[in-house]
Amino acid sequence: MTGPARGGADPGVAAAFRETMAAVCAPVAVMTGLEGGLPHGTTVSAFASLSMNPPMVLVALDRTSELLALVRRTRRFGLNLLGAGQAGLARRFAAKGGAAKFAGVAWEPHAGVPRIPGSAGFVGCTVAGLAHGGDHLIVLGNVVAAETTGDAPLVYHRRTFGTPAALPEVSG
Ligand SMILES: Cc1cc2nc3c(=O)[nH]c(=O)nc-3n(C[C@H](O)[C@H](O)[C@H](O)COP(=O)(O)O)c2cc1C
């Protein structure tokens, strides 16, 4: 791991930063893990494609995340990329609750982690490493499975769920 960042946050800057980042349109996924046959899922927006050769992703998880602890033990995780009709799943998995969060939610094991059918996409990973990121840990993943449906994505902007719309073509 790289070393932790040092220095306290200026409260004014922290509040402004929070509002500034709320204005950034973010993707939404349910990150999943599997342990003892039980599924666990957590809503995440702090994820991104990292590398193409080899294919890698990164996800930032709060150090208090229960899923983070599970993923550190099992060394595998999935990203179920949510579609425009799945805001309910995003809200459900943003709560605490362990495996109970999956009550009534369909899933199937894929690449050793829960895949939620009907999601707009899925990426399965093995853990390549961890890095410190303030009050979060950055989980680096080697991609072992990837698929997309082409469905419209769910996004999060100003604390509201939505989906993007294309701008009209501008000629000249
Ligand atoms: C739209 C949205 C995006 C979120 N993104 C993240 C994220 O990227 N990383 C994170 O640690 N928590 C994120 N959260 C908060 C977690 O989903 C929440 O803290 C959850 O209860 C953690 O559950 P766990 O302890 O079972 O892992 C997000 C919540 C919402 C609503």
The ligand as a MOL file (V3000), in Angstrom:
LIG
                    3D

  0  0  0     0  0            999 V3000
M  V30 BEGIN CTAB
M  V30 COUNTS 31 33 0 0 0
M  V30 BEGIN ATOM
M  V30 1 C -25.2780 7.1260 -4.9350 0
M  V30 2 C -24.4000 6.6100 -3.7980 0
M  V30 3 C -23.0550 6.3810 -4.0370 0
M  V30 4 C -22.2120 5.8930 -3.0210 0
M  V30 5 N -20.8960 5.6750 -3.3200 0
M  V30 6 C -20.0820 5.1850 -2.3580 0
M  V30 7 C -18.7170 4.9100 -2.6740 0
M  V30 8 O -18.2600 5.0950 -3.8050 0
M  V30 9 N -17.9350 4.4110 -1.6750 0
M  V30 10 C -18.4210 4.1630 -0.4100 0
M  V30 11 O -17.6520 3.7250 0.4590 0
M  V30 12 N -19.7130 4.4110 -0.0890 0
M  V30 13 C -20.5570 4.8990 -1.0420 0
M  V30 14 N -21.8710 5.1340 -0.7520 0
M  V30 15 C -22.3540 4.8680 0.6220 0
M  V30 16 C -22.5280 3.3630 0.9050 0
M  V30 17 O -23.4050 2.7700 -0.0440 0
M  V30 18 C -23.1020 3.1550 2.3220 0
M  V30 19 O -22.2350 3.7500 3.2700 0
M  V30 20 C -23.3520 1.6960 2.7000 0
M  V30 21 O -24.2040 1.6720 3.8290 0
M  V30 22 C -22.1030 0.8970 3.0270 0
M  V30 23 O -22.5280 -0.4330 3.3150 0
M  V30 24 P -21.5590 -1.5890 3.8640 0
M  V30 25 O -21.0440 -1.1490 5.1990 0
M  V30 26 O -22.4730 -2.7980 3.9400 0
M  V30 27 O -20.4440 -1.7620 2.8710 0
M  V30 28 C -22.7350 5.6350 -1.7300 0
M  V30 29 C -24.1070 5.8630 -1.4910 0
M  V30 30 C -24.9220 6.3450 -2.5090 0
M  V30 31 C -26.3890 6.5910 -2.2400 0
M  V30 END ATOM
M  V30 BEGIN BOND
M  V30 1 1 1 2
M  V30 2 1 2 3
M  V30 3 2 2 30
M  V30 4 2 3 4
M  V30 5 1 4 5
M  V30 6 1 4 28
M  V30 7 2 5 6
M  V30 8 1 6 7
M  V30 9 1 6 13
M  V30 10 2 7 8
M  V30 11 1 7 9
M  V30 12 1 9 10
M  V30 13 2 10 11
M  V30 14 1 10 12
M  V30 15 2 12 13
M  V30 16 1 13 14
M  V30 17 1 14 15
M  V30 18 1 14 28
M  V30 19 1 15 16
M  V30 20 1 16 17
M  V30 21 1 16 18
M  V30 22 1 18 19
M  V30 23 1 18 20
M  V30 24 1 20 21
M  V30 25 1 20 22
M  V30 26 1 22 23
M  V30 27 1 23 24
M  V30 28 2 24 25
M  V30 29 1 24 26
M  V30 30 1 24 27
M  V30 31 2 28 29
M  V30 32 1 29 30
M  V30 33 1 30 31
M  V30 END BOND
M  V30 END CTAB
M  END
